[in-house]
Amino acid sequence: MRIKNALLSVWDKRGLEEFARGLEELGVRILSSGGTARFLRERGIEVREVSELTGFPEILDGRVKTLHPLIHAGILARRDLPSHLETLRERGIPTIDLVAVNLYPFQETIRKPGVRLEEALENIDIGGPALVRAAAKNYRDVVVVVRPERYGEILGELRERGDVSEEKRLELAVEAFAHTASYDSSVQSYLAGLLPGGGLPPYFVLSYRKASDLRYGQNPHQRGALYVEAEPWGIASARLHQGKELSFNNLMDLDAALDLLAEFEETTAVVIKHTNPCGLACDPDVRRAYVKARECDPLSAFGGVVGINRRVTRETAEEITSTFIEAVVAPSYEPEALEVMRKKANMRVLELPSFERKRGLRFRQISGGLLVEDEDSLLLRPEEMRVVTRRGPTEEEREQLIFAWKVVKHVKSNAIVVAREKQAVGVGAGQTSRVDSTEIALKKAGPRARGAVLASDAFFPFPDSVQKAAEAGITAIIQPGGSIRDQEVIREADRHGMAMVFTGVRHFKH
């Protein structure tokens, strides 16, 4: 056995007894401290206290116990350097060949409602990260373990070959540095939130764990992987009932579906294509909601991703499987619905009980930097709509305008949405001129545009879009306003007897 001495000091004691007992059976001497030592002794496992080795007791209510040269020398000594080994012999310091450490529960502590600063500070681990980093630095000579899930495979290697391979040691070291980096990131983020004056913090340290490799990125020649937060949520935590492996693009589209559905409390279905909604509708009947969403643009819906914010019924499943759909996400499914969907074996079917979104920050990488912004979570209240035309919207038009405004917020700019009866009937997305987006939305709407409303994510720079909307039969428009030609745009709407409201807020999405 190359591993003779192990230091075990863990907050999370899952699997610890079995791991320690396995090491003991292999002849490994166990060194420990504080609660970990008590835990092992109570279970009949022989333990030597850190303080016995160092001759120095734990002090400051346990804040200082493993921060000692005798401990760190035993970890950091290089076994291939005679001078290091001679120093250990001269001072009677045993090598420490395995370090199993996990840290105080800082992340769990700060998630508790009403947590006090003093409690958070006491849960910032100091000695633990020092031990982990020392062991990871010297990974060729020291096995470092930060996750209880690793205990079994390490015991397996030790039993089989009397050692842990260098490849596995390196893998564990990488995991260890990621563990301490993630821990420090959470501490930094929490303390940054206490800085006076609000605003975005002066530094960002992001930490995510790889959950899985993807077949590829957006295209087959690009690598791709899914990384998750310490506690996965949202689409990253959805349960996959069936279907092929999720792709990079599937996950992007599914997340776009969740973003949009978060705007609606009523029964709603959305069809997403390339992160844009190509159809969305509300209806008390979940099957009708999906059918109406698909009917917005059936051609674009082919091969799309579907999101529904209600339990999927058998009838709804039959509609979904009647055409080619890449993936579906919903909070739950009737057993009969899942049976129907099994007929489309490759279609991904995901279950996500909660569609609630955590409001926070959004990130976009650029060359040499990172763009950070607050999430666009601003909701429009009806009383905030300002009527700017001679005719104000009817109550029905007002309701449809609010619906269209919720949808256009999630369409790539320049964005136009035509809607009626809480159904998007035409979407124009991502064009380089607003009139082009308007023409596309009206073309997709066709005769359904007559008597419908129109939403624009930003102001109209010219009256041309309003003129085209009027010619198609649009009766009311919602837009932010703020153009130097607002008066020309308003006069064009008045000329056709249209109602127009300004929101004072734009929703660019690039």
C-alpha positions in Angstrom: 0.0 0.0 0.0 1.4 3.3 -1.1 -1.1 5.1 1.1 -0.2 4.7 4.7 -1.8 7.8 6.4 -5.2 9.5 5.6 -6.5 12.8 7.0 -10.3 12.8 7.1 -12.1 16.1 8.0 -15.5 16.4 6.5 -18.7 18.4 7.2 -20.8 16.1 4.9 -20.5 12.7 6.5 -22.4 10.7 3.9 -20.5 7.5 3.3 -17.8 8.4 5.8 -18.1 5.4 8.1 -17.9 2.9 5.2 -14.9 4.8 3.7 -13.0 5.0 6.9 -13.7 1.4 7.7 -12.5 0.4 4.3 -9.3 2.3 4.7 -8.8 0.8 8.2 -9.2 -2.7 6.8 -6.5 -1.8 4.2 -4.1 -0.9 7.0 -4.3 2.9 6.5 -3.9 5.0 9.7 -6.5 7.6 10.1 -5.9 11.2 11.3 -8.8 13.4 12.1 -10.1 16.4 14.1 -13.2 17.7 15.9 -16.6 16.3 14.9 -15.2 13.9 12.3 -12.9 12.3 14.9 -15.8 11.9 17.3 -18.1 10.5 14.6 -15.5 7.8 13.7 -14.7 6.9 17.3 -18.4 6.5 18.1 -18.5 3.9 15.4 -15.5 1.9 16.6 -12.9 3.2 14.1 -9.5 4.0 15.5 -8.5 7.6 15.0 -5.6 9.7 15.9 -6.5 13.3 16.7 -4.7 16.1 14.8 -3.9 17.7 18.1 -2.0 14.5 19.2 0.3 14.9 16.2 0.8 18.6 16.4 0.9 18.9 20.2 -1.3 21.9 19.8 -5.0 21.9 20.8 -7.9 23.2 18.7 -8.4 26.9 19.6 -10.7 29.8 18.9 -13.8 27.6 19.1 -12.4 25.3 16.4 -11.4 28.1 14.0 -7.8 26.9 14.2 -7.1 23.1 14.2 -5.5 21.9 11.0 -3.6 25.0 10.2 -0.2 23.7 11.4 3.2 23.1 9.8 3.2 19.5 10.9 0.0 18.8 9.0 0.8 20.8 5.8 4.4 19.5 5.7 3.1 15.9 5.7 0.8 16.8 2.8 3.2 19.0 0.7 6.4 17.0 1.0 7.5 15.7 -2.4 8.2 12.0 -2.1 10.7 12.1 -5.0 12.9 14.7 -3.2 15.3 13.2 -0.6 15.7 16.6 1.1 12.0 16.8 1.7 11.9 13.3 3.1 14.9 13.9 5.3 13.2 17.0 6.7 10.2 14.9 7.6 12.4 12.3 9.3 14.4 14.9 11.3 11.2 16.4 12.7 9.2 13.2 13.1 6.5 14.2 10.6 4.5 11.4 9.0 3.5 11.7 5.3 -0.2 12.3 4.8 -1.0 10.3 1.6 -4.8 10.8 1.3 -6.9 13.9 2.3 -10.7 13.6 2.3 -12.1 17.0 3.1 -15.4 18.8 2.3 -16.2 22.3 3.5 -18.5 24.1 5.9 -22.0 24.5 4.4 -21.7 28.1 3.3 -24.0 27.9 0.3 -26.6 26.1 2.3 -26.3 28.7 5.1 -26.8 31.7 2.9 -29.9 30.2 1.2 -31.7 30.0 4.6 -34.3 32.8 4.9 -33.2 35.6 7.2 -29.7 34.4 7.6 -27.6 36.8 9.7 -24.2 38.0 8.5 -22.5 36.6 11.6 -23.8 33.1 10.8 -22.7 33.4 7.2 -19.2 34.5 8.2 -18.8 31.6 10.7 -19.5 29.2 7.8 -16.6 30.4 5.7 -14.2 27.5 5.9 -10.5 28.4 6.2 -8.6 25.3 7.1 -10.5 23.0 4.8 -9.7 24.8 1.5 -6.0 25.0 2.7 -5.9 21.3 3.1 -7.7 20.6 -0.2 -5.4 23.0 -2.1 -2.2 21.6 -0.6 -3.2 18.0 -1.4 -4.3 18.9 -4.9 -1.0 20.7 -5.6 0.8 17.6 -4.5 -1.6 15.2 -6.3 1.2 12.9 -7.6 1.9 11.9 -4.0 -1.5 12.7 -2.2 -4.9 11.5 -3.2 -7.5 14.3 -2.6 -11.2 13.6 -2.2 -13.9 16.3 -1.9 -17.0 14.4 -2.8 -18.4 11.4 -0.9 -19.5 10.0 -4.3 -15.8 9.2 -4.9 -15.2 7.1 -1.8 -16.3 3.8 -3.4 -14.2 4.0 -6.5 -11.1 5.0 -4.5 -11.5 2.0 -2.2 -12.0 -0.1 -5.3 -8.7 1.0 -6.8 -6.9 0.5 -3.5 -8.2 -3.0 -3.0 -7.5 -4.0 -6.6 -4.0 -2.5 -7.1 -2.9 -1.0 -3.7 -2.8 2.5 -5.1 -4.7 5.1 -7.1 -3.6 5.7 -10.6 -1.9 9.0 -11.6 -4.7 9.7 -14.1 -7.3 9.3 -11.3 -5.2 11.5 -9.0 -5.1 14.3 -11.5 -8.8 14.0 -12.1 -9.4 14.3 -8.4 -7.1 17.3 -8.1 -8.9 19.1 -10.9 -12.2 18.4 -9.1 -10.7 19.6 -5.8 -9.6 23.0 -7.3 -13.0 23.4 -8.9 -14.5 22.6 -5.5 -12.6 25.4 -3.7 -13.1 27.8 -6.6 -16.8 27.3 -6.5 -16.8 27.7 -2.7 -14.8 31.0 -2.9 -17.1 32.1 -5.7 -20.2 31.8 -3.5 -18.5 33.6 -0.7 -17.4 36.4 -3.0 -20.9 36.7 -4.5 -22.5 36.9 -1.1 -20.2 39.5 0.3 -20.3 41.6 -2.9 -24.1 41.7 -2.4 -23.5 43.6 0.9 -21.5 46.4 -0.8 -23.2 49.8 -0.3 -24.8 51.6 -3.3 -26.3 48.5 -5.1 -25.5 48.0 -8.7 -23.5 45.2 -10.3 -20.5 44.0 -8.2 -16.9 44.9 -9.2 -15.9 41.3 -9.9 -17.7 38.2 -11.2 -16.4 34.7 -10.4 -18.6 32.1 -12.0 -18.6 28.4 -11.1 -20.5 25.6 -12.8 -20.1 21.8 -12.7 -20.1 19.7 -15.9 -23.3 17.6 -15.9 -22.8 16.0 -19.2 -21.1 16.2 -22.6 -23.4 16.9 -25.5 -23.1 15.3 -28.9 -21.9 18.6 -30.2 -22.5 22.4 -29.9 -24.7 24.3 -32.2 -23.0 22.5 -35.2 -21.4 19.1 -35.5 -17.9 20.5 -35.7 -18.3 22.3 -32.4 -17.8 20.6 -29.0 -20.6 21.1 -26.5 -21.4 20.3 -22.8 -23.9 21.2 -20.2 -22.7 22.8 -17.0 -25.0 23.3 -14.0 -25.1 25.4 -10.8 -24.4 23.9 -7.4 -28.1 23.2 -7.1 -29.5 22.7 -10.7 -32.8 24.3 -11.5 -34.8 25.2 -14.5 -34.3 23.2 -17.7 -30.9 22.0 -16.4 -32.9 20.0 -13.8 -35.7 18.6 -16.0 -36.4 14.9 -16.0 -36.0 13.2 -19.4 -38.8 10.6 -19.8 -37.8 9.5 -23.3 -36.1 10.4 -26.5 -32.6 11.0 -28.0 -29.9 12.7 -26.0 -30.6 16.4 -25.6 -28.6 18.6 -27.9 -27.2 22.1 -27.4 -29.9 23.6 -29.6 -32.6 21.6 -27.8 -31.6 23.0 -24.5 -31.4 26.6 -25.8 -34.9 26.3 -27.3 -36.4 24.6 -24.2 -35.0 27.4 -22.0 -36.5 30.0 -24.3 -39.9 28.2 -23.9 -39.6 28.4 -20.1 -38.7 32.1 -20.3 -41.8 32.9 -22.3 -44.2 30.7 -20.3 -43.1 32.4 -17.1 -45.0 35.5 -18.3 -48.3 33.6 -18.2 -50.5 32.3 -15.4 -53.3 31.0 -17.6 -53.0 27.7 -19.6 -50.5 28.5 -22.3 -48.6 26.6 -25.0 -45.6 27.8 -27.1 -43.7 26.5 -30.0 -40.1 27.6 -30.3 -37.8 27.6 -33.3 -34.2 28.8 -33.1 -35.1 30.4 -29.7 -37.9 32.5 -31.2 -41.5 31.8 -30.6 -43.2 30.8 -33.9 -46.5 30.3 -32.1 -48.1 30.9 -28.7 -51.6 30.8 -27.5 -53.7 30.8 -24.3 -56.8 28.7 -23.9 -58.5 27.1 -20.8 -58.3 23.7 -22.7 -54.7 22.6 -22.9 -55.2 20.7 -26.2 -56.7 23.8 -27.8 -53.9 26.0 -26.5 -51.4 23.8 -28.2 -53.3 23.6 -31.5 -53.7 27.3 -31.6 -50.0 27.9 -30.9 -49.1 25.5 -33.7 -51.5 27.1 -36.1 -49.8 30.5 -35.8 -47.1 29.2 -38.2 -47.4 25.4 -38.9 -44.5 25.5 -41.4 -42.1 26.9 -38.8 -43.5 24.7 -36.1 -42.3 21.6 -37.9 -39.2 20.4 -36.0 -39.7 22.9 -33.2 -39.7 22.6 -29.4 -43.0 22.8 -27.5 -43.5 24.2 -24.0 -46.8 23.8 -22.1 -47.4 25.1 -18.6 -50.1 22.5 -17.7 -50.4 18.7 -17.3 -50.3 17.2 -20.8 -53.4 15.1 -21.6 -53.7 12.2 -23.9 -55.5 14.3 -26.4 -52.7 16.9 -26.3 -50.1 14.3 -26.8 -51.9 13.0 -29.9 -51.8 16.5 -31.4 -48.1 16.9 -30.5 -47.2 13.6 -32.1 -49.2 14.2 -35.2 -46.3 16.3 -36.6 -42.5 16.3 -36.2 -41.5 17.9 -32.9 -38.0 17.8 -31.5 -38.8 18.1 -27.8 -41.6 18.9 -25.3 -41.4 20.2 -21.8 -44.3 20.4 -19.3 -44.8 20.2 -15.5 -46.5 16.7 -15.8 -48.1 14.2 -18.1 -51.0 11.9 -17.9 -49.8 8.2 -18.0 -51.8 7.8 -21.2 -50.1 10.9 -22.7 -46.6 9.3 -22.1 -47.9 6.1 -23.7 -48.9 8.1 -26.8 -45.6 9.9 -27.0 -43.7 6.6 -26.9 -44.8 6.1 -30.5 -42.3 8.9 -31.3 -39.3 7.2 -29.7 -36.8 9.9 -30.7 -38.9 12.9 -29.4 -37.5 14.2 -26.2 -40.1 14.4 -23.5 -39.1 16.4 -20.4 -40.9 16.9 -17.1 -40.2 20.0 -15.0 -42.6 20.4 -12.0 -41.9 24.1 -11.5 -41.6 26.7 -14.3 -40.7 29.4 -11.8 -37.7 31.4 -12.9 -35.0 32.7 -10.6 -34.7 36.4 -11.3 -31.1 37.3 -11.6 -28.4 38.3 -14.0 -27.8 37.4 -17.7 -24.3 36.9 -19.2 -23.0 37.1 -22.7 -19.4 36.4 -23.6 -17.6 38.7 -26.0 -14.0 38.6 -27.2 -11.9 39.6 -24.1 -14.8 40.2 -21.8 -18.2 39.4 -20.4 -21.4 41.4 -20.7 -23.6 41.3 -17.6 -27.1 42.7 -17.3 -30.2 42.3 -15.1 -32.7 39.9 -16.4 -35.5 41.6 -18.4 -38.2 40.8 -15.9 -40.2 44.1 -16.1 -43.9 43.5 -16.3 -46.3 46.0 -17.9 -49.3 47.1 -15.8 -52.4 48.1 -17.8 -52.4 51.5 -16.2 -48.9 52.3 -17.5 -50.1 52.1 -21.1 -50.4 55.7 -22.5 -52.9 56.3 -25.2 -51.4 58.6 -27.9 -54.0 58.4 -30.6 -57.4 60.1 -30.9 -59.1 56.7 -30.4 -58.2 54.6 -27.4 -58.2 50.8 -27.4 -61.4 48.9 -26.5 -61.3 46.6 -23.5 -60.8 43.7 -25.9 -58.0 45.4 -27.8 -56.4 46.4 -24.5 -56.3 42.7 -23.3 -54.9 41.6 -26.7 -52.3 44.3 -26.6 -51.0 43.2 -23.2 -50.9 39.6 -24.5 -48.9 40.6 -27.6 -46.6 42.7 -25.5 -45.7 39.7 -23.3 -44.9 37.7 -26.5 -42.9 40.3 -28.4 -40.5 40.7 -25.4 -39.2 37.2 -26.2 -38.7 37.6 -29.9 -35.3 38.6 -31.3 -35.1 42.2 -32.4 -36.3 43.7 -34.6 -39.5 42.1 -33.3 -43.1 42.3 -34.3 -46.0 40.2 -33.1 -49.6 40.1 -34.5 -52.2 38.7 -32.1 -55.9 38.1 -31.6 -58.0 36.2 -29.1 -54.8 35.5 -27.1 -53.2 33.7 -30.0 -50.1 34.9 -31.8 -51.0 34.7 -35.5 -47.8 36.3 -37.0 -44.3 36.8 -35.8 -41.5 38.8 -37.5 -38.1 38.2 -35.8 -34.5 39.3 -36.1 -34.7 41.5 -39.2 -32.4 44.4 -39.8 -35.2 46.8 -40.4 -38.5 47.1 -38.5 -40.6 47.3 -41.6 -39.2 44.0 -42.8 -40.2 42.4 -39.5 -43.6 44.0 -39.8 -44.1 42.6 -43.4 -43.0 39.1 -42.3 -45.4 39.1 -39.3 -48.3 40.4 -41.4 -47.6 37.9 -44.2 -47.6 35.0 -41.7 -50.8 36.3 -40.2 -52.5 36.6 -43.6 -56.3 37.2 -43.3 -56.0 36.7 -39.5 -54.5 40.2 -39.3 -57.8 41.8 -40.0 -59.2 42.9 -36.6 -56.0 41.9 -34.8 -53.5 43.9 -32.8 -49.7 44.4 -33.3 -46.8 44.8 -30.8 -43.4 46.2 -31.6 -40.5 45.7 -29.2 -39.0 49.1 -29.9 -40.3 52.4 -31.5 -41.2 52.8 -35.1 -38.6 55.0 -36.7 -40.9 55.8 -39.6 -44.7 55.5 -40.3 -44.2 52.9 -42.9 -44.9 49.9 -40.6 -48.0 51.5 -39.3 -49.3 52.1 -42.8 -48.7 48.4 -43.7 -50.4 47.3 -40.5 -53.4 49.4 -41.3 -53.6 48.0 -44.8 -53.6 44.5 -43.4 -56.5 45.4 -41.0 -54.7 45.8 -37.7 -56.8 47.9 -35.4 -54.5 48.7 -32.5 -50.7 48.9 -31.8 -48.6 48.8 -28.7 -45.0 50.1 -28.8 -42.5 51.9 -26.5 -42.5 55.3 -28.3 -39.5 57.6 -28.1 -38.8 58.2 -31.8 -38.1 61.7 -33.1 -40.9 60.8 -35.6 -43.4 59.8 -33.0 -45.9 62.4 -34.2 -45.7 61.2 -37.8 -46.3 57.7 -36.6 -49.3 58.8 -34.5 -50.8 60.8 -37.3 -50.6 57.7 -39.6 -52.4 55.7 -37.0 -55.1 58.4 -36.6 -55.5 58.6 -40.3 -56.6 55.0 -40.3 -58.7 55.2 -37.1 -56.3 52.9 -35.2 -55.6 52.9 -31.5 -52.0 53.2 -30.4 -50.5 53.0 -26.9 -47.0 53.8 -25.7 -45.4 51.7 -22.9 -42.3 53.9 -22.4 -40.3 50.7 -22.2 -38.5 48.8 -24.9 -37.6 45.1 -25.0 -34.6 44.6 -27.3 -33.4 41.0 -27.4 -30.2 40.4 -29.3 
